[in-house]
Amino acid sequence: MPISQNTTESTPDEMITLDSIDNSTHFHEKLAKPVYIDGAWILPFVQGGKGVGATNGINAGAWAAENAAGTIAAIGAAIGYDENGRELSYTYAGRSRHKRHEEMIALSIQGCILQCHTAYKIAAGKGRIRINFLKMAGGAMRIMRGMLVGTRLPGGSNMIDAVTMGAGLPTEEDAQICADEGVFLDPIISSTMAMKVLLKRTFRKWSGRYDEVIGAVVYEDPWLAGGHNGITSRENPNEPKDPYERVKALRVIMNDNGMENVAIIMAGGVWYLRDWQSWLDNAEIGPIAFQIGTRDLLTRESPVVDEWKHLLLSMKKGDVALNKFSPTGFYSSAHYNGMIRELFERSARQVDFVSEPDDNMSERVDGPGVPARGYWVNMQDRKKIDGWIGEGFNTPLRTPDDTLVFVNPDKAREIKSHKTECVGCLVTCNLSAWSQNPEVKYTTGRLPDPRLHCIRKGLLGAIKGNDLDNQLIFAGHNAYIAGEDPFYRAENGNVFIPTVKQFIARLMTGD
């Protein structure tokens, strides 16, 4: 199928409208049945939040305007756009990581407020507007508080209806901030264990009246969703579990705690809603809505570049890889492109070492950056190292696990630059050894881990469309369906990119 560079050449809105759908079908009646989320009855469709500008006020507002739930990405929220409509980059003047961290927080608050104002205007009082925070993001609580203050409306209400929070559990303080500002806090979880912890710790003040602060619970399936995944230490990343059984168990816990009317939002793996028919009007599941993340990128209002949309339409099954290269320490799912492939290959060039030789570790390793006393490995690994050096990977870098990874000199310089250019975008970063805690002098005290990627640089590069094969492209595991879905093929053979209005109408058909 030819891919047109002009993604605006699409079917007119009037060709796909709610009026054109057969309203007599029982399935459509179920999909059209409103669900109570974040204080309002809306369609059971929720926009995935994502991060670093992959959703913004424009497309979140468009979702809300269709009486669905739009979700702004708080992390890296754009402070403006250039003449081509691409996001303006944050610029930093601080010479220390701490000073750049403070600049990042101020810019993030500015961007969040701008995007919230935009979404509020477009939504025009319809649907729900939510904003998504990564709990592991640096300064997340301060950014959230500043954003909520900057989006207050006369009379005490807010432009935002809910804060969603994942990649780490929200704290009681997070919940109190939201309660003080009159917005819901919707936790993103991946297990019943997480829900039990939240009820016991985060929301204990609201025991028996959880619906006053929780507008919905997002179940993000750790084996299907894109981005960071909540696989626990008790779960095998290579053994996916049935989401139905996990959500059913989650509903039992919620019902036992008086949350029968609080909706669960199923996130991860949602493409054709016809595949989820059995979840609707199902007593075991209860009130349910569906979060669409990857597929949301394929709309005209989506801020991602055309190159990213074309990439999604070219993906094949298996092109999304579950990995543990994020500096947050979480598993994540991303397009298996050149960047992710290099990280897998880098980790494969890894051996154990000691600083003093013994009977087993008796082979000396020298090279750039190696201490004068050298590193010592066993004879079998010495042969592997000789092969890697012959391929140009002659620079050993030490990991926190007392192993060495071998890279070429250019990659070594790039990895080391992540520390010198760090802006503190995470609470703690395993790649740069940054910590936002001043009591430990803004460092984790651990060795930087050279096996990881810089999440900030990778995501910023993706949103700008710079050489996508070497950027971080978070995607759900069903992204490959895009290329098979006839909805995205125009009659002239080019790509059809719908508006959000057209897309919501398509969801209503179950396709």
C-alpha positions, 0 to 999 in steps of 0.5 A: 500500500503506497504511503502518501506524504500528505496525510491531510488528504483524507475522507471528509468528515461527513463520510464517517459520522455517528449518524451513518452507523447502524444504531439498531445493533445491540453491540452499538447500543452497549458501546453508546451506553455512557460510563460515569468517569471523573464526575460525568457520564461519557462514552467509554473511550479514553485517550491514552496519556503517553508522555513528552508531547505525544498527546497535547491540548489540541487532541485531548480537547478533541476527544473531550469534545466528542464526549469522551475522555481526552488525556494530556501528557504532562511530561515534556508538555510543549511550551509552544510550536514553531512555524511548522507546528513542531514543538519548541524544545526546552532550553537550559542555561544552568551549568549544574544538573540541579539548576537544569532540573529547576528550569525543567520544572518551571518549563513543565508547569508552563507547558502543562498550563498552556496545554490545559487551557487549549484543551479546555477551550476546545472541549467547550464543556463536553467530555472529560479532560485528564492530565497524565503524570509519570510518578517517576518523573522529576519534580512530578508533584511540584509540576502537578501542584503548579499546573493545578494552581495555574488552571483554576477557574473562578468559583474554585473548579478547575479546567482539568477533571482528573490527574492520572498517574502511573509508572509508580504508585501515587502517594497520599500527598498526591491524592491530597493535592488533587482533593484540595484542588477539586480534581480526581486522582485516577491511579494507573495500576497493573495488578491487584497487589497495587490496588490493595497497596493504594487503598491501604496507604494512598487513599486511606483517608477516604476509606468507605468513600473512595469515589470522592477522590478516585474517578476511575481506575486504569488497569494497564496490562503489563504485557500489552500496553506500550510505554512503561509496564508494571510487571512485578518481581513475582511475575514472569515477563515472558509469560503473559496473563489473561487480562480478563482474569486480572480485571475480574480479580481487580473488580472483586477487590473494588467491590469489597471496598464499596467501589462498585460504581467506580469504572475500570479503564482497560488499557493495553492491547485495545484496537478493535472494540468488537474483540471486547464485546464480552466485557460490556454489561458484564457483572464480573467486570462492572463499569468498563471503559477502554483506553486507546493509546497507540491507535490515538497517534493515527489521527490528524490532531495527534502532535506526532510527526507524519514519519511516526504515523507512517512508521506505525502503519509499516509495523509487523507483528513482533516489532514491539519489544518488551525490554528493561532498558529504561533508566526508571528501572521499569520494563517498557514496550517500544518499537524494536528499531535500531536503538532498541536492537543496539541496546540488546546487542550492547547488553550481550557484550557483557562479562563478569570481572574482578579488580584483583586476579584470582585462580579463575579470573586471571586474564587481564583487560586493558583499554580506554578508561580502565584503571592502571591495575586493570580488570580481570576476567576468566579465560572463556570471556577473554576470548569473547572480548578479543572478538568484540575488540576485533569488531571495534567494540574496544571500550569497556564500561563498568556497570553497577553489577560488577560487569563490563559492557563493550562498546565502540569509542563513539558510543562510550562518549555518547553514554558519558554525555548523558550524565553531563547533559542530564536535566534531572527529568526523573526522580532517580536515573539509573543511567546518569546516577541523578537523584532529585534528593538534595540530602544525597547531593543530587546523586544516587551514589551508584555507578551510572548504568551504561546498559540503559537509554536516555529516556528524555533524549529518545522521546524528544527525538521521536516527537521531532521526527529525527531519525526514528530508527534511533529514537525511542518509539513507545508502542503497544504490542498490537501496533502492527494491526494498523497496517492491516486495518482497512480504515487507514487506507484511502480509495486512491491508495494513499494513507487515510488519517482520520480526525478524532471525530471520525475516529470516535465514530469508527470506534462506535462501530466496534472496528 
